[in-house]
Amino acid sequence: MNDKKIIIAIDGHSSTGKSTVAKQLAKALHYIYVDTGAMYRAVTLYAMRKGLISPDHFAEDALEDVLAEINIRFEVNPETGVAEVLLNGENVENEIRTLAVSRQVSKIAAVSEVRRKLVEQQQQMGVEKGIVMDGRDIGTVVFPNAELKLFMTATAKDRAERRFLELKVNDESITYEDVLKNVVNRDHIDSTRKDSPLRQAEDAIKIDNSNLTLQEQFEQILKLAETTIATA
Ligand code: DC
């Protein structure tokens, strides 16, 4: 394999396992992994803590006014080797994964000012390539020239089942129906928003993983990455 570094953009619907495969790929290729969903989630957590957003209220203008106060960066956890998200210096990796944050995040991600701030930061992270980034607009907006673009999908039922099993470990009150509702609702908001809606880039390779094991999926994607790097 040559040592040319590329950008790998992974987009797709909620809970399709984008981050799992992105992490595996980054590790195998010795690339940096960036979870852009974590950045939108961290902004959401900040807005929730400030009382700017709740299920029945969203002070969008007030959020735009305080955007400059929000600093988001990643720090590698030395025990796991995985980058975790810091919100103004505080590690919020666990808190941003709750269903309470998932319920609000699509509304925050629809705000153009928020997107502009985060996209700029994401583009900076990719300047030296050698990066695997996952999200909703990576192949279409953040890195339209990425050498490899993947678009991951699976049925809403399969995705909700997987996410339910993950969330149930920390919160026994969660029901499968709650998670399914959230997955379907986020798909709708993410795909119909005006600014950078979720869509498959024309040159992206679609991976439907409804019937793939994690290992099969990883092998398939690693092969694609190695072929792309070899011809880059
Ligand atoms: O990947 P995730 O489920 O953690 O993402 C959380 C939300 O953030 C998702 O509902 C859509 C939004 N998002 C986005 O709009 N653009 C990205 N690049 C990443 C996430």
Residues whose N, C-alpha, C, O or C-beta is under 5 A from the ligand:
A	BS01	DC	S14 T36 G37 A38 Y40 V105 S106 A109 D134 G135 R136 D137 R186 D190
